[in-house]
């Protein structure tokens, strides 16, 4: 899969992850704890949803900022 294709497919998942995070912490979290809950819920859901996009592909490991 080319990078642009991956990015487009991943971007399409954002609304689902936002809905999930809003359910977890509210659409407009005010406290630090709520913002942290929203952040964790969003990123966790994005990781889960995007996993099939990279299934079976090798990824590069970045060490000390170098690819």
ChimeraX commands (.cxc) that place a marker at each C-alpha (Angstrom):
marker #1 position 0.00,0.00,0.00 radius 0.5
marker #1 position 1.30,3.44,-0.88 radius 0.5
marker #1 position 1.57,6.09,1.82 radius 0.5
marker #1 position -1.11,8.35,0.29 radius 0.5
marker #1 position -3.57,5.45,0.10 radius 0.5
marker #1 position -2.86,4.50,3.72 radius 0.5
marker #1 position -3.28,8.09,4.89 radius 0.5
marker #1 position -6.59,8.45,3.02 radius 0.5
marker #1 position -7.91,5.20,4.49 radius 0.5
marker #1 position -6.74,6.12,7.98 radius 0.5
marker #1 position -8.24,9.61,7.71 radius 0.5
marker #1 position -11.58,8.03,6.85 radius 0.5
marker #1 position -11.52,6.30,10.25 radius 0.5
marker #1 position -11.22,9.55,12.24 radius 0.5
marker #1 position -14.98,10.24,12.56 radius 0.5
marker #1 position -15.56,6.81,14.13 radius 0.5
marker #1 position -12.71,7.34,16.60 radius 0.5
marker #1 position -14.04,10.81,17.48 radius 0.5
marker #1 position -17.52,9.40,18.18 radius 0.5
marker #1 position -15.96,6.73,20.40 radius 0.5
marker #1 position -13.90,9.31,22.33 radius 0.5
marker #1 position -16.92,11.62,22.70 radius 0.5
marker #1 position -18.87,8.76,24.27 radius 0.5
marker #1 position -15.98,8.07,26.64 radius 0.5
marker #1 position -15.29,11.63,27.79 radius 0.5
marker #1 position -17.89,13.94,26.30 radius 0.5
marker #1 position -17.73,16.06,23.17 radius 0.5
marker #1 position -16.06,18.98,24.96 radius 0.5
marker #1 position -13.95,17.69,27.84 radius 0.5
marker #1 position -12.94,20.48,30.21 radius 0.5
marker #1 position -10.84,18.90,32.93 radius 0.5
marker #1 position -7.36,17.52,32.39 radius 0.5
marker #1 position -8.60,14.08,33.36 radius 0.5
marker #1 position -11.44,14.24,30.81 radius 0.5
marker #1 position -9.09,15.44,28.08 radius 0.5
marker #1 position -6.73,12.58,28.91 radius 0.5
marker #1 position -9.65,10.12,28.77 radius 0.5
marker #1 position -10.71,11.54,25.39 radius 0.5
marker #1 position -7.15,11.35,24.04 radius 0.5
marker #1 position -6.63,7.78,25.17 radius 0.5
marker #1 position -10.01,6.69,23.82 radius 0.5
marker #1 position -9.41,8.37,20.45 radius 0.5
marker #1 position -5.90,7.03,19.91 radius 0.5
marker #1 position -6.78,3.58,21.17 radius 0.5
marker #1 position -9.73,3.38,18.78 radius 0.5
marker #1 position -7.63,4.68,15.86 radius 0.5
marker #1 position -5.02,2.01,16.55 radius 0.5
marker #1 position -7.70,-0.66,16.68 radius 0.5
marker #1 position -9.48,0.54,13.52 radius 0.5
marker #1 position -6.28,1.05,11.51 radius 0.5
marker #1 position -4.71,-2.31,12.41 radius 0.5
marker #1 position -6.23,-4.09,9.35 radius 0.5
marker #1 position -4.70,-1.44,7.06 radius 0.5
marker #1 position -1.21,-2.67,7.89 radius 0.5
marker #1 position -1.92,-6.36,8.46 radius 0.5
marker #1 position 0.81,-8.44,6.87 radius 0.5
marker #1 position 3.02,-5.46,6.08 radius 0.5
marker #1 position 6.44,-4.92,7.49 radius 0.5
marker #1 position 7.04,-1.63,9.24 radius 0.5
marker #1 position 10.27,0.24,9.73 radius 0.5
marker #1 position 11.63,0.79,13.18 radius 0.5
marker #1 position 12.76,4.33,13.90 radius 0.5
marker #1 position 15.74,4.58,16.21 radius 0.5
marker #1 position 16.95,7.89,17.56 radius 0.5
marker #1 position 14.84,9.86,15.07 radius 0.5
marker #1 position 16.26,8.10,12.03 radius 0.5
marker #1 position 14.30,5.81,9.75 radius 0.5
marker link #1:1,2 radius 0.2
marker link #1:2,3 radius 0.2
marker link #1:3,4 radius 0.2
marker link #1:4,5 radius 0.2
marker link #1:5,6 radius 0.2
marker link #1:6,7 radius 0.2
marker link #1:7,8 radius 0.2
marker link #1:8,9 radius 0.2
marker link #1:9,10 radius 0.2
marker link #1:10,11 radius 0.2
marker link #1:11,12 radius 0.2
marker link #1:12,13 radius 0.2
marker link #1:13,14 radius 0.2
marker link #1:14,15 radius 0.2
marker link #1:15,16 radius 0.2
marker link #1:16,17 radius 0.2
marker link #1:17,18 radius 0.2
marker link #1:18,19 radius 0.2
marker link #1:19,20 radius 0.2
marker link #1:20,21 radius 0.2
marker link #1:21,22 radius 0.2
marker link #1:22,23 radius 0.2
marker link #1:23,24 radius 0.2
marker link #1:24,25 radius 0.2
marker link #1:25,26 radius 0.2
marker link #1:26,27 radius 0.2
marker link #1:27,28 radius 0.2
marker link #1:28,29 radius 0.2
marker link #1:29,30 radius 0.2
marker link #1:30,31 radius 0.2
marker link #1:31,32 radius 0.2
marker link #1:32,33 radius 0.2
marker link #1:33,34 radius 0.2
marker link #1:34,35 radius 0.2
marker link #1:35,36 radius 0.2
marker link #1:36,37 radius 0.2
marker link #1:37,38 radius 0.2
marker link #1:38,39 radius 0.2
marker link #1:39,40 radius 0.2
marker link #1:40,41 radius 0.2
marker link #1:41,42 radius 0.2
marker link #1:42,43 radius 0.2
marker link #1:43,44 radius 0.2
marker link #1:44,45 radius 0.2
marker link #1:45,46 radius 0.2
marker link #1:46,47 radius 0.2
marker link #1:47,48 radius 0.2
marker link #1:48,49 radius 0.2
marker link #1:49,50 radius 0.2
marker link #1:50,51 radius 0.2
marker link #1:51,52 radius 0.2
marker link #1:52,53 radius 0.2
marker link #1:53,54 radius 0.2
marker link #1:54,55 radius 0.2
marker link #1:55,56 radius 0.2
marker link #1:56,57 radius 0.2
marker link #1:57,58 radius 0.2
marker link #1:58,59 radius 0.2
marker link #1:59,60 radius 0.2
marker link #1:60,61 radius 0.2
marker link #1:61,62 radius 0.2
marker link #1:62,63 radius 0.2
marker link #1:63,64 radius 0.2
marker link #1:64,65 radius 0.2
marker link #1:65,66 radius 0.2
marker link #1:66,67 radius 0.2
view
